[in-house]
Amino acid sequence: MNSQYEVLKVEELKAFFGKFCAIKGVDFSVHRGQVVALIGPSGCGKSTFIRCLNRLHEEVPGARVSGRVFVDGQDIYGPGADPVRIRRYVGMVFQEPNPFPGLTIYENVAVGPKLSGLSKRTILDEKVEKALRQAALWEEVKEKLKQPGTSISGGQQQRLCIARALAVEPSVILMDEPTSALDPISTAKIEELLVKLKKEVTVLVVTHNMQQASRISDKTAFFLLGELIEYGETGQVFTNPTQVKTEEYITGRFG
C-alpha cells in the first residue's frame, strides 16, 4: 500500500446555504492510511465540510457547492458523477447510531453489497463477517445476526453502522462526532477501532474532544468560521501550532 497516495484532494471548496457561505475556499488533501481529526468550535463548518466530501450537502434545500473534490483521482462533482455511487466509496457514520429499523444485524451490513448487485449468499456471508470483524463486533453478535439491528447497545449499534459502511469497501469513511452519544467504554472501543481501521481505509473524524483528536489522529485540521485555519501533523498542531487562533482554541481561551 502506498501511504503517499493522495486518496482525497479538495481544491477551493466553498459551500453555501442560500447566499450564506459556510465553507470559504478550503484546500485540503489526505493520504491513504491516515486518521484526520477535524476540530473547531460549534458552527465553524466541520460537519458541513465533510458532508461536501460525499455530496450530502447538496441534499439540503438551497445548498450548493463550488470547487473540486477528488476521491481516488475522480472529481466527485464532475460531469456524470453519480452521488449514490460516490457514497459507496465515501462512507458516512453519524453522531447518533442509526441502524436501519426493521432490518436484522446481518441485513444492516449486507444492504450495501446487495444494492451493488451482489446476491450470492456465500459471498454475502463472507462480506458481512469481514465487515463485522473490521468493526470489532463479530464476536459480540455472531450468534445474534437474525436479531434486529436496534436490539443491541448504543455502542454496538455505532460499530454496526461502521460495519455497514465498511461492507462496500470504501476508500474513505467520514465520521461526524461518532462517540458523542456514547459512554466512555464504548468510546474507547471506537477509538481503538479507528486506529486499527486506518490500515485499510482513510478516516476523517469530526470531534469536539481535544483529547480524542490527539489520541487517534495522524493529522488535525482546525476550522473557524468556515475557514481552514491550520492543518498539519497532530503532534505539531497541539504542541506547536503555527496560528495564534489555533493555540487559543486548543488552550481553551475560546470555543
Residue, then its C-alpha position, 0 to 999 in steps of 0.5 A: m500500500n502506498s501511504q503517499y497516495e493522495v486518496l482525497k484532494v479538495e481544491e477551493l471548496k466553498a459551500f453555501f446555504g442560500k447566499f450564506c457561505a459556510i465553507k470559504g475556499v478550503d484546500f485540503s488533501v489526505h493520504r491513504g492510511q491516515v486518521v484526520a481529526l477535524i476540530g473547531p468550535s460549534g458552527c465553524g463548518k466541520s460537519t458541513f465540510i465533510r458532508c461536501l466530501n460525499r455530496l450530502h450537502e447538496e441534499v439540503p434545500g438551497a445548498r450548493v457547492s463550488g470547487r473540486v473534490f477528488v476521491d481516488g483521482q475522480d472529481i466527485y462533482g464532475p460531469g456524470a458523477d453519480p452521488v449514490r455511487i460516490r457514497r459507496y466509496v465515501g462512507m458516512v457514520f453519524q453522531e447518533p447510531n442509526p441502524f436501519p429499523g426493521l432490518t436484522i444485524y446481518e441485513n444492516v451490513a449486507v444492504g450495501p453489497k446487495l444494492s451493488g448487485l451482489s446476491k450470492r449468499t456465500i459471498l454475502d456471508e463472507k462480506v458481512e463477517k469481514a465487515l463485522r470483524q473490521a468493526a470489532l463486533w463479530e464476536e459480540v453478535k455472531e450468534k445474534l445476526k437474525q436479531p434486529g439491528t436496534s436490539i443491541s447497545g448504543g455502542q454496538q449499534q455505532r460499530l454496526c453502522i461502521a460495519r455497514a459502511l465498511a461492507v462496500e469497501p470504501s476508500v474513505i469513511l467520514m465520521d461526524e462526532p461518532t462517540s458523542a452519544l456514547d459512554p466512555i467504554s464504548t468510546a474507547k472501543i471506537e477509538e481503538l477501532l479507528v486506529k486499527l481501521k486506518k490500515e485499510v481505509t482513510v478516516l476523517v473524524v469530526t470531534h469536539n474532544m481535544q483529547q480524542a483528536s490527539r489520541i487517534s489522529d495522524k493529522t488535525a485540521f482546525f476550522l473557524l468560521g468556515e475557514l481552514i485555519e491550520y492543518g498539519e501533523t497532530g503532534q505539531v498542531f497541539t504542541n506547536p501550532t503555527q496560528v495564534k487562533t489555533e493555540e487559543y482554541i486548543t488552550g481553551r481561551f475560546g470555543 
